[in-house]
């Protein structure tokens, strides 16, 4: 390290996930001196996004257990004084388990990529594909192409129109973040103001090209690696959600751009259908009869103000939402749409009140930025933590990646944490410490019972529901295929989201874990896709998208862990959880705001930044 860090701060934050990044921005904005460190070489932690080769390097790092990092440590035990004690932090990140990689795309001989044969797997989903645990150092490209070289500079221009606006556009992104923008896809472009929630003008440029079924090879995916931005966690932003409100209020929205989710899909009786969302969609739908359309509109109107009609659900509070829907004389088709595609809840675990609230939330989010309730950040979910890190840096926060913290230093008399010691032996003092859960040691977390999230990332060659446009962003909930299993959330992203190469689709699958990720999600993958090399003359199978590449892994879900479950934490050390299994980001925003108000009860949480003309500089001397 060329220079040592300053030795005193007000707040030290370890980890750059979404809750920690929001807290860093809020603390820096309120005038606190913030040090934000991460032992990783990229921003976001388990909220990060990677290029294709970057994701392969991330997998390799986990398999090697970060063994190479232990050689650069200093003897920090000698720095602890007699009146102090140390709380050691974890030596390695253990939040990711059961990683398995399968490649079904062919390897071109004429256009081959060196040292990638070990990743070339056979096309069987059952047993012939080799899991990622067998990857060695020869299986990855030599250089890691990271998408996390963020420049923390204040934008050079600032217009009144951009104040308190949330820009939804897939072109003209000001901050490239080392990503290529010449994707050539023509996409919908529109800007929505926070105050204008009524009529929105939409400028549409229709692409002339029709959807094609091109042959994509593994070497092409490696060559086009930087076209991919693959999220570790799959989430969307509710258009009336707390994260959108925070982005607009704090003006962090100027650092990112977004695109509408264009379709809500349903999976029923082995077929995928588009779910009507708006009133116009309902009455234009060919999937519903006229009677069903009237029944659906009547029920959705009731859900918008269901609190005012408690007599209609009072006797069903203890029942499941699916049982309650049966009493409303809705057809099985409508019950399925409402349960899995609008409320997006489980048949067994969702109560009537939770289902009604979820349906109301869905309906309230319609129409603000489009015909669906959701928007997606261009370049992936990993952009959002970086946006808040940028705001923190603008207001004086200090950032240091690849910086490992060895321990927390606790004063024996007061029981409060007084500082940290890093891997270089430097002691840094602060008043408050915020630590992401994955940095804690096994001893500190010995009483914690973690849940797990099953994740799959797929690269395919066409959409799961083909239409005239090949630029669709879709969300689909697949109900349990067998008794005792859970529903699976499927998100399909097109190339105009800047998350995958042209003529391909990036598909995320997520569910609560009951087994390994592959065991939980592979049945759904088999229902929706066919491996590339197994495409035969069967016309029914040819209609399915071809699976080119797949990754399965389990991720720790620490969102439900209470502070009391951790052992021996000082009172001024606060813990942030990793990603939860939910579709939105509400838990992360709520956690960040709650912790901030607990630490600084008299300060406003992420207030709007001052106008440049209102800033008064103190005269020197």
C-alpha positions as CSV (number, residue, x, y, z in Angstrom):
1,X,0.0,0.0,0.0
2,X,1.6,3.3,-1.1
3,X,0.2,5.4,1.7
4,X,-1.3,4.7,5.1
5,X,-4.9,5.6,5.7
6,X,-5.8,8.3,8.2
7,X,-6.0,7.0,11.7
8,X,-9.2,8.6,13.0
9,X,-12.7,8.5,11.6
10,X,-16.2,8.9,12.9
11,X,-17.6,5.8,11.2
12,X,-15.8,2.7,9.8
13,X,-17.9,0.5,7.5
14,X,-16.6,-3.0,6.5
15,X,-18.3,-4.4,3.4
16,X,-19.7,-2.6,0.3
17,X,-23.1,-4.4,-0.1
18,X,-26.3,-2.4,-0.6
19,X,-27.2,-1.7,3.1
20,X,-23.6,-0.7,4.0
21,X,-23.3,1.5,0.9
22,X,-26.6,3.3,1.8
23,X,-25.4,3.8,5.3
24,X,-22.0,5.1,4.1
25,X,-23.8,7.7,1.9
26,X,-26.2,8.7,4.7
27,X,-23.3,9.1,7.2
28,X,-21.1,11.0,4.8
29,X,-24.0,13.3,3.8
30,X,-24.7,14.1,7.5
31,X,-21.1,15.3,7.9
32,X,-19.4,12.2,9.4
33,X,-15.9,11.2,8.5
34,X,-16.4,7.8,6.8
35,X,-13.9,5.0,6.0
36,X,-15.5,2.4,3.8
37,X,-13.3,-0.7,3.3
38,X,-13.8,-4.1,1.6
39,X,-11.4,-7.1,1.5
40,X,-12.7,-7.9,-2.0
41,X,-11.4,-6.3,-5.2
42,X,-14.8,-5.2,-6.3
43,X,-17.8,-3.2,-5.0
44,X,-21.0,-4.8,-3.9
45,X,-20.1,-8.0,-2.0
46,X,-22.9,-10.5,-2.7
47,X,-24.8,-7.7,-4.4
48,X,-22.2,-7.4,-7.1
49,X,-22.3,-7.8,-10.9
50,X,-19.6,-9.4,-13.0
51,X,-18.6,-9.8,-16.6
52,X,-18.5,-13.3,-17.9
53,X,-14.8,-13.9,-17.3
54,X,-15.0,-11.9,-14.1
55,X,-17.7,-14.4,-12.9
56,X,-15.4,-17.3,-13.7
57,X,-12.6,-15.6,-11.8
58,X,-15.0,-15.1,-8.8
59,X,-15.7,-18.8,-8.9
60,X,-12.0,-19.7,-8.9
61,X,-11.4,-17.4,-5.9
62,X,-14.0,-19.2,-3.9
63,X,-12.6,-22.6,-4.8
64,X,-9.1,-21.5,-3.7
65,X,-10.6,-20.1,-0.4
66,X,-8.6,-16.9,-0.7
67,X,-5.5,-18.9,0.4
68,X,-3.1,-16.5,-1.2
69,X,-4.4,-13.5,0.9
70,X,-3.1,-15.0,4.2
71,X,0.6,-14.4,3.2
72,X,0.3,-10.6,3.4
73,X,-0.9,-10.4,7.0
74,X,1.0,-8.7,9.9
75,X,1.2,-9.9,13.4
76,X,-1.8,-8.0,14.8
77,X,-1.9,-9.8,18.2
78,X,1.2,-7.9,19.3
79,X,-0.7,-4.6,18.8
80,X,-3.4,-5.3,21.5
81,X,-2.7,-3.6,24.8
82,X,-3.4,-5.0,28.3
83,X,-6.5,-2.9,28.7
84,X,-7.9,-4.2,25.4
85,X,-9.2,-7.3,23.9
86,X,-9.6,-8.3,20.2
87,X,-12.6,-9.7,18.4
88,X,-11.1,-11.5,15.4
89,X,-13.0,-11.2,12.1
90,X,-13.5,-14.2,9.7
91,X,-10.6,-15.3,7.6
92,X,-12.6,-16.1,4.5
93,X,-16.1,-15.6,3.1
94,X,-18.3,-18.7,3.5
95,X,-21.6,-17.2,2.2
96,X,-21.4,-19.1,-1.1
97,X,-21.7,-22.9,-1.3
98,X,-22.3,-25.7,-3.8
99,X,-21.1,-23.9,-6.9
100,X,-21.6,-26.0,-10.1
101,X,-20.9,-24.8,-13.6
102,X,-22.2,-26.4,-16.8
103,X,-21.3,-25.4,-20.4
104,X,-23.5,-26.7,-23.2
105,X,-22.5,-24.4,-26.0
106,X,-20.0,-25.7,-28.6
107,X,-16.4,-24.7,-28.7
108,X,-15.4,-23.5,-32.2
109,X,-12.1,-25.0,-33.3
110,X,-11.3,-22.2,-35.6
111,X,-12.2,-19.5,-33.1
112,X,-11.1,-21.2,-29.9
113,X,-10.0,-19.5,-26.7
114,X,-6.9,-20.9,-25.0
115,X,-7.1,-22.6,-21.6
116,X,-10.9,-23.0,-21.5
117,X,-11.3,-26.7,-22.3
118,X,-11.8,-27.5,-18.7
119,X,-15.0,-25.5,-18.7
120,X,-16.3,-27.3,-21.8
121,X,-18.8,-29.7,-20.3
122,X,-21.1,-32.2,-22.0
123,X,-24.7,-31.4,-22.6
124,X,-26.5,-33.8,-20.2
125,X,-28.3,-32.2,-17.2
126,X,-28.2,-35.4,-15.3
127,X,-24.7,-36.8,-14.8
128,X,-22.4,-36.1,-17.7
129,X,-21.8,-32.4,-17.0
130,X,-18.9,-31.8,-14.7
131,X,-19.5,-29.5,-11.7
132,X,-17.4,-26.4,-11.1
133,X,-15.6,-28.0,-8.1
134,X,-13.3,-29.6,-10.6
135,X,-12.2,-26.3,-12.1
136,X,-8.4,-25.7,-12.0
137,X,-6.3,-22.8,-12.8
138,X,-6.1,-23.6,-16.4
139,X,-9.8,-23.3,-16.9
140,X,-10.1,-19.6,-16.7
141,X,-8.9,-16.7,-18.8
142,X,-5.7,-15.3,-17.5
143,X,-6.8,-11.7,-17.0
144,X,-9.8,-10.7,-14.9
145,X,-12.0,-8.2,-16.5
146,X,-13.7,-6.4,-13.6
147,X,-16.5,-4.0,-14.0
148,X,-15.7,-2.1,-10.8
149,X,-13.3,0.6,-11.7
150,X,-15.6,3.4,-10.6
151,X,-14.6,7.0,-10.8
152,X,-15.9,9.0,-7.9
153,X,-16.1,12.4,-9.5
154,X,-18.9,15.0,-9.3
155,X,-20.7,15.2,-12.7
156,X,-19.3,18.2,-14.6
157,X,-22.8,19.4,-15.6
158,X,-26.0,19.7,-13.8
159,X,-29.3,20.9,-15.2
160,X,-32.5,21.8,-13.5
161,X,-34.3,19.2,-15.4
162,X,-32.1,16.5,-13.9
163,X,-32.9,17.5,-10.3
164,X,-35.0,15.0,-8.5
165,X,-35.6,13.0,-11.6
166,X,-35.3,9.3,-12.2
167,X,-33.9,8.7,-15.7
168,X,-35.1,5.5,-17.4
169,X,-33.0,5.1,-20.5
170,X,-30.9,2.5,-22.2
171,X,-28.8,5.0,-24.1
172,X,-26.4,7.9,-23.4
173,X,-25.3,6.7,-20.0
174,X,-22.9,9.3,-18.7
175,X,-20.8,7.0,-16.5
176,X,-19.4,4.1,-18.5
177,X,-17.8,2.3,-15.6
178,X,-15.5,0.7,-18.1
179,X,-18.4,-0.9,-20.0
180,X,-19.0,-0.9,-23.7
181,X,-22.0,1.0,-24.9
182,X,-22.0,0.2,-28.6
183,X,-24.5,-2.7,-28.2
184,X,-26.5,-1.5,-31.2
185,X,-29.9,-2.4,-29.7
186,X,-32.6,0.1,-30.2
187,X,-34.7,0.4,-27.1
188,X,-37.5,2.4,-25.5
189,X,-36.3,5.7,-24.0
190,X,-38.2,7.9,-21.6
191,X,-37.7,10.1,-18.6
192,X,-40.1,10.3,-15.7
193,X,-40.2,13.0,-13.1
194,X,-41.1,12.3,-9.5
195,X,-43.9,14.8,-9.6
196,X,-45.3,13.7,-12.9
197,X,-47.1,10.4,-12.2
198,X,-49.9,10.9,-14.6
199,X,-49.4,11.0,-18.4
200,X,-46.1,9.9,-19.7
201,X,-44.8,10.3,-23.2
202,X,-43.0,7.2,-24.5
203,X,-40.6,7.5,-27.5
204,X,-40.3,4.1,-29.2
205,X,-37.9,3.1,-31.9
206,X,-38.8,-0.2,-33.4
207,X,-36.0,-2.5,-34.4
208,X,-36.2,-3.7,-37.9
209,X,-34.5,-7.0,-37.1
210,X,-36.6,-10.0,-36.3
211,X,-35.7,-12.5,-33.6
212,X,-33.1,-14.9,-34.8
213,X,-31.9,-18.3,-33.5
214,X,-28.2,-17.8,-34.0
215,X,-25.5,-20.3,-33.0
216,X,-23.6,-18.9,-30.0
217,X,-20.4,-20.7,-29.0
218,X,-18.5,-20.7,-25.7
219,X,-15.6,-18.8,-27.3
220,X,-18.0,-16.1,-28.4
221,X,-19.2,-15.6,-24.8
222,X,-15.7,-15.3,-23.6
223,X,-14.8,-12.8,-26.3
224,X,-17.9,-10.8,-25.6
225,X,-17.3,-11.1,-21.8
226,X,-17.7,-7.4,-21.1
227,X,-21.2,-7.4,-22.7
228,X,-22.3,-9.5,-19.7
229,X,-23.1,-8.0,-16.3
230,X,-24.2,-11.0,-14.3
231,X,-25.8,-10.3,-10.9
232,X,-25.1,-12.5,-7.9
233,X,-28.5,-11.6,-6.5
234,X,-31.6,-11.2,-8.7
235,X,-33.9,-8.3,-7.7
236,X,-36.1,-5.6,-9.2
237,X,-37.1,-2.2,-8.1
238,X,-40.8,-1.6,-7.3
239,X,-41.7,1.7,-8.9
240,X,-43.4,3.0,-5.7
241,X,-40.9,1.2,-3.4
242,X,-38.6,2.6,-0.8
243,X,-35.5,2.3,-2.9
244,X,-36.9,4.4,-5.7
245,X,-38.1,7.0,-3.2
246,X,-34.6,7.0,-1.6
247,X,-32.8,7.3,-5.0
248,X,-35.0,10.3,-6.0
249,X,-34.9,12.0,-2.6
250,X,-31.1,11.8,-2.3
251,X,-30.5,12.5,-6.0
252,X,-28.5,9.3,-6.3
253,X,-30.7,8.4,-9.2
254,X,-28.5,10.7,-11.4
255,X,-25.7,8.1,-11.2
256,X,-27.8,5.2,-12.7
257,X,-30.4,4.6,-15.5
258,X,-33.2,2.1,-15.6
259,X,-35.4,0.2,-17.9
260,X,-39.0,-1.0,-17.6
261,X,-39.8,-4.6,-17.0
262,X,-42.1,-5.2,-20.0
263,X,-43.9,-8.5,-19.1
264,X,-45.3,-10.4,-16.2
265,X,-45.6,-14.1,-17.2
266,X,-47.4,-17.1,-15.7
267,X,-46.6,-20.8,-15.9
268,X,-49.7,-23.0,-16.0
269,X,-50.3,-26.5,-17.3
270,X,-46.8,-26.6,-18.9
271,X,-47.4,-23.4,-20.9
272,X,-46.2,-19.8,-20.4
273,X,-48.7,-17.0,-20.8
274,X,-48.5,-13.2,-20.4
275,X,-50.4,-11.8,-17.5
276,X,-52.5,-8.7,-18.1
277,X,-51.6,-5.9,-15.7
278,X,-53.2,-2.7,-16.6
279,X,-56.9,-2.2,-17.2
280,X,-56.2,-2.0,-21.0
281,X,-54.2,-5.2,-20.8
282,X,-57.1,-7.0,-19.1
283,X,-59.7,-6.0,-21.6
284,X,-57.3,-6.7,-24.6
285,X,-56.3,-10.1,-23.3
286,X,-57.2,-13.1,-25.4
287,X,-56.4,-15.5,-22.6
288,X,-59.4,-14.4,-20.5
289,X,-63.1,-14.7,-21.2
290,X,-65.3,-11.6,-20.9
291,X,-66.7,-12.9,-17.6
292,X,-63.2,-13.5,-16.3
293,X,-62.2,-10.0,-17.2
294,X,-65.1,-8.5,-15.2
295,X,-64.4,-10.8,-12.2
296,X,-60.6,-9.9,-12.2
297,X,-61.3,-6.2,-12.4
298,X,-63.8,-6.4,-9.6
299,X,-61.4,-8.3,-7.3
300,X,-58.4,-6.0,-8.1
301,X,-60.6,-2.9,-7.4
302,X,-61.4,-4.5,-4.0
303,X,-57.8,-5.1,-3.2
304,X,-56.8,-1.4,-3.7
305,X,-58.8,-0.5,-0.6
306,X,-59.4,-3.8,1.1
307,X,-58.8,-2.2,4.5
308,X,-62.1,-0.4,4.2
309,X,-64.0,-3.7,3.6
310,X,-62.7,-5.8,6.5
311,X,-66.0,-7.7,6.7
312,X,-65.1,-9.4,3.4
313,X,-62.0,-11.1,4.8
314,X,-62.5,-11.0,8.5
315,X,-63.3,-14.7,8.7
316,X,-60.4,-15.7,6.6
317,X,-57.5,-14.0,8.4
318,X,-56.1,-17.4,9.6
319,X,-56.5,-19.0,6.2
320,X,-54.0,-19.1,3.3
321,X,-54.4,-16.6,0.5
322,X,-55.1,-19.4,-2.0
323,X,-58.0,-20.7,0.1
324,X,-59.4,-17.2,0.4
325,X,-59.3,-16.8,-3.4
326,X,-61.4,-19.9,-3.8
327,X,-64.2,-18.3,-1.8
328,X,-64.3,-15.3,-4.1
329,X,-65.8,-17.4,-7.0
330,X,-62.7,-16.8,-9.2
331,X,-61.9,-19.3,-11.9
332,X,-58.8,-21.5,-11.5
333,X,-57.2,-19.5,-14.2
334,X,-57.7,-16.2,-12.3
335,X,-56.7,-17.7,-9.0
336,X,-53.4,-18.8,-10.6
337,X,-52.7,-15.4,-12.1
338,X,-53.4,-13.5,-8.9
339,X,-51.5,-15.9,-6.6
340,X,-48.4,-16.4,-8.6
341,X,-48.1,-13.5,-11.0
342,X,-49.6,-10.5,-9.1
343,X,-49.2,-11.2,-5.4
344,X,-46.2,-13.5,-6.3
345,X,-46.7,-15.5,-3.1
346,X,-46.6,-19.1,-2.0
347,X,-49.7,-21.2,-1.9
348,X,-49.0,-22.7,1.5
349,X,-47.2,-20.0,3.6
350,X,-49.0,-16.8,2.5
351,X,-51.8,-15.6,4.7
352,X,-54.9,-13.8,3.5
353,X,-53.7,-10.4,4.8
354,X,-50.2,-10.8,3.4
355,X,-51.7,-11.8,0.0
356,X,-54.1,-8.8,-0.1
357,X,-51.3,-6.5,0.9
358,X,-49.0,-7.9,-1.8
359,X,-51.7,-7.5,-4.4
360,X,-52.3,-3.9,-3.3
361,X,-48.6,-3.1,-3.5
362,X,-48.5,-4.6,-7.0
363,X,-51.4,-2.5,-8.2
364,X,-50.2,0.8,-6.6
365,X,-46.9,0.4,-8.4
366,X,-48.6,0.2,-11.8
367,X,-48.5,3.1,-14.2
368,X,-45.7,5.2,-12.6
369,X,-43.0,4.3,-15.1
370,X,-44.8,1.8,-17.4
371,X,-47.4,-1.0,-17.6
372,X,-45.7,-3.2,-15.0
373,X,-44.8,-2.3,-11.4
374,X,-41.0,-2.9,-11.8
375,X,-37.9,-1.3,-13.3
376,X,-34.4,-2.8,-13.7
377,X,-31.1,-0.9,-13.5
378,X,-29.0,-0.9,-16.6
379,X,-25.8,-2.9,-16.2
380,X,-27.4,-4.9,-13.4
381,X,-28.3,-4.7,-9.7
382,X,-24.6,-4.3,-8.8
383,X,-24.8,-0.7,-10.0
384,X,-27.0,0.4,-7.1
385,X,-24.4,-0.1,-4.3
386,X,-21.8,1.7,-6.4
387,X,-24.2,4.7,-6.8
388,X,-24.5,5.2,-3.1
389,X,-20.7,4.7,-2.7
390,X,-20.2,7.5,-5.2
391,X,-22.5,9.8,-3.2
392,X,-20.4,8.9,0.0
393,X,-17.2,9.7,-1.8
394,X,-18.6,13.0,-3.2
395,X,-19.2,14.1,0.4
396,X,-15.7,13.1,1.7
397,X,-15.9,9.4,2.3
398,X,-12.6,7.4,2.0
399,X,-12.7,4.1,0.0
400,X,-10.2,1.3,0.1
401,X,-10.8,-2.1,-1.7
402,X,-8.6,-5.2,-1.2
403,X,-8.1,-4.0,2.3
404,X,-8.6,-6.8,4.9
405,X,-9.5,-6.0,8.5
406,X,-8.1,-8.5,11.0
407,X,-9.9,-7.6,14.2
408,X,-12.0,-5.2,16.2
409,X,-10.3,-3.6,19.2
410,X,-12.5,-3.5,22.3
411,X,-11.8,-1.5,25.5
412,X,-12.2,-3.9,28.5
413,X,-13.5,-1.2,30.9
414,X,-16.2,0.4,28.7
415,X,-16.9,-2.7,26.6
416,X,-17.0,-0.4,23.5
417,X,-15.1,-0.9,20.3
418,X,-12.4,1.7,19.9
419,X,-10.8,0.8,16.6
420,X,-9.8,-1.8,14.0
421,X,-6.4,-3.3,13.0
422,X,-6.0,-4.1,9.3
423,X,-3.8,-6.6,7.6
424,X,-0.9,-4.1,7.4
425,X,-0.9,-3.7,11.1
426,X,-2.3,-0.2,11.1
427,X,-4.7,0.8,13.9
428,X,-7.7,3.0,12.9
429,X,-9.9,4.5,15.5
430,X,-13.6,5.5,15.2
431,X,-16.8,6.0,17.2
432,X,-19.1,3.6,15.4
433,X,-18.4,0.4,13.4
434,X,-20.7,-1.2,10.8
435,X,-19.8,-4.7,9.7
436,X,-21.4,-6.9,7.0
437,X,-22.4,-10.3,8.4
438,X,-20.0,-12.3,6.1
439,X,-17.0,-10.7,7.8
440,X,-17.8,-12.1,11.2
441,X,-16.0,-15.1,12.6
442,X,-17.5,-18.5,13.3
443,X,-17.1,-17.8,17.0
444,X,-19.2,-14.7,16.8
445,X,-21.9,-16.5,14.7
446,X,-21.9,-19.7,16.7
447,X,-25.5,-19.3,17.8
448,X,-26.8,-18.0,14.4
449,X,-29.1,-20.2,12.3
450,X,-28.8,-19.1,8.7
451,X,-31.3,-19.6,5.9
452,X,-30.0,-20.3,2.3
453,X,-31.0,-19.0,-1.1
454,X,-30.8,-21.2,-4.2
455,X,-29.6,-19.4,-7.3
456,X,-29.1,-20.2,-10.9
457,X,-27.7,-18.1,-13.7
458,X,-28.4,-19.2,-17.3
459,X,-27.3,-18.0,-20.7
460,X,-29.8,-18.9,-23.4
461,X,-30.3,-18.2,-27.1
462,X,-33.9,-17.0,-27.2
463,X,-36.8,-15.8,-25.0
464,X,-39.0,-18.2,-23.0
465,X,-42.0,-16.5,-24.7
466,X,-41.3,-15.3,-28.2
467,X,-43.0,-12.2,-29.5
468,X,-42.5,-9.7,-32.3
469,X,-39.9,-7.9,-30.2
470,X,-36.8,-9.7,-29.0
471,X,-36.1,-7.0,-26.4
472,X,-38.3,-8.0,-23.5
473,X,-37.6,-8.0,-19.7
474,X,-39.8,-10.7,-18.1
475,X,-40.6,-11.9,-14.6
476,X,-42.1,-15.3,-14.1
477,X,-43.0,-17.3,-11.0
478,X,-43.1,-21.0,-11.5
479,X,-45.4,-22.7,-8.9
480,X,-44.1,-25.8,-7.1
481,X,-43.8,-28.7,-9.6
482,X,-44.1,-31.3,-6.8
483,X,-45.6,-31.3,-3.3
484,X,-43.1,-30.1,-0.7
485,X,-41.1,-27.9,-3.1
486,X,-41.2,-24.1,-3.3
487,X,-42.1,-21.8,-6.1
488,X,-39.2,-20.5,-8.3
489,X,-38.8,-16.9,-9.4
490,X,-37.5,-16.6,-13.0
491,X,-36.2,-13.3,-14.4
492,X,-35.2,-13.0,-18.1
493,X,-33.1,-10.1,-19.3
494,X,-32.4,-9.1,-22.9
495,X,-29.4,-7.4,-24.4
496,X,-30.8,-3.9,-24.1
497,X,-30.4,-4.1,-20.3
498,X,-26.6,-4.2,-20.9
499,X,-26.4,-7.5,-19.1
500,X,-25.8,-9.9,-22.0
501,X,-24.4,-10.1,-25.5
502,X,-26.6,-9.6,-28.6
503,X,-28.9,-12.5,-29.6
504,X,-28.7,-14.0,-26.1
505,X,-30.7,-13.8,-22.9
506,X,-29.6,-13.8,-19.3
507,X,-31.9,-15.8,-17.0
508,X,-31.9,-15.7,-13.2
509,X,-33.7,-18.3,-11.1
510,X,-34.2,-17.8,-7.3
511,X,-35.9,-19.7,-4.5
512,X,-35.6,-20.5,-0.8
513,X,-33.3,-23.4,-0.4
514,X,-34.4,-26.8,0.7
515,X,-31.5,-28.7,-0.9
516,X,-28.5,-27.6,-3.0
517,X,-29.2,-25.0,-5.7
518,X,-29.0,-27.5,-8.5
519,X,-31.4,-29.9,-6.8
520,X,-33.9,-27.1,-6.1
521,X,-33.8,-25.4,-9.5
522,X,-32.9,-28.1,-12.1
523,X,-36.5,-29.4,-12.5
524,X,-37.6,-25.9,-13.5
525,X,-34.7,-25.5,-15.9
526,X,-35.7,-28.8,-17.6
527,X,-39.3,-27.5,-17.9
528,X,-38.3,-24.2,-19.6
529,X,-35.1,-25.0,-21.5
530,X,-33.3,-27.6,-23.5
531,X,-29.5,-28.1,-23.5
532,X,-27.9,-26.8,-26.7
533,X,-26.5,-30.1,-27.9
534,X,-29.7,-32.0,-27.2
535,X,-31.8,-30.2,-29.8
536,X,-33.1,-32.9,-32.1
537,X,-35.8,-33.1,-34.7
538,X,-38.5,-32.9,-32.0
539,X,-40.5,-29.8,-33.0
540,X,-42.0,-29.4,-29.5
541,X,-38.5,-29.3,-28.0
542,X,-37.3,-26.9,-30.7
543,X,-39.7,-24.3,-29.4
544,X,-37.8,-24.2,-26.1
545,X,-34.8,-21.8,-25.7
546,X,-31.5,-23.6,-25.9
547,X,-29.4,-23.6,-22.8
548,X,-25.8,-22.4,-23.5
549,X,-24.3,-22.1,-20.0
550,X,-25.5,-22.6,-16.4
551,X,-24.2,-21.8,-12.9
552,X,-25.8,-23.0,-9.7
553,X,-24.9,-21.9,-6.2
554,X,-26.3,-21.4,-2.7
555,X,-26.1,-18.0,-1.0
556,X,-26.4,-17.3,2.7
557,X,-29.5,-15.4,3.7
558,X,-28.8,-13.5,6.9
559,X,-31.7,-11.1,6.7
560,X,-33.7,-12.7,9.5
561,X,-30.9,-12.8,12.1
562,X,-31.4,-10.6,15.1
563,X,-28.6,-8.8,16.8
564,X,-29.0,-10.8,20.0
565,X,-28.0,-14.0,18.1
566,X,-24.4,-12.8,17.7
567,X,-22.0,-13.4,20.5
568,X,-20.0,-10.7,22.3
569,X,-20.7,-7.7,20.1
570,X,-19.8,-4.3,21.6
571,X,-22.7,-1.8,21.8
572,X,-21.3,0.5,19.1
573,X,-20.8,-2.3,16.5
574,X,-23.7,-2.7,14.1
575,X,-24.4,-5.6,11.7
576,X,-25.7,-5.5,8.2
577,X,-27.2,-8.6,6.6
578,X,-26.6,-9.9,3.1
579,X,-29.2,-10.1,0.3
580,X,-32.6,-11.7,1.2
581,X,-34.7,-13.9,-1.0
582,X,-37.4,-11.2,-1.8
583,X,-37.9,-9.7,-5.2
584,X,-37.5,-6.1,-4.0
585,X,-34.9,-4.2,-2.0
586,X,-37.2,-3.0,0.8
587,X,-35.4,-5.0,3.5
588,X,-32.0,-3.5,2.7
589,X,-33.3,0.1,2.7
590,X,-35.3,-0.4,5.9
591,X,-32.3,-1.9,7.6
592,X,-30.0,0.9,6.6
593,X,-32.5,3.6,7.7
594,X,-33.1,1.8,11.1
595,X,-29.4,1.5,11.9
596,X,-28.7,5.1,10.8
597,X,-31.5,6.5,13.1
598,X,-30.2,4.3,15.9
599,X,-26.7,5.7,15.5
600,X,-27.6,9.3,14.7
601,X,-31.2,9.9,16.0
602,X,-31.2,13.6,15.4
603,X,-29.9,13.5,11.8
604,X,-32.1,13.3,8.6
605,X,-31.6,10.1,6.6
606,X,-30.1,10.8,3.2
607,X,-31.4,14.4,2.7
608,X,-31.5,16.0,-0.7
609,X,-28.1,17.4,-1.7
610,X,-27.8,21.2,-1.7
611,X,-28.0,23.2,-4.9
612,X,-24.6,24.3,-6.1
613,X,-25.7,28.0,-5.9
614,X,-26.6,27.5,-2.2
615,X,-23.1,26.3,-1.2
616,X,-21.1,28.9,0.8
617,X,-17.3,28.4,1.0
618,X,-15.5,29.7,4.0
619,X,-12.9,32.3,3.3
620,X,-9.3,31.3,4.0
621,X,-7.9,32.8,7.2
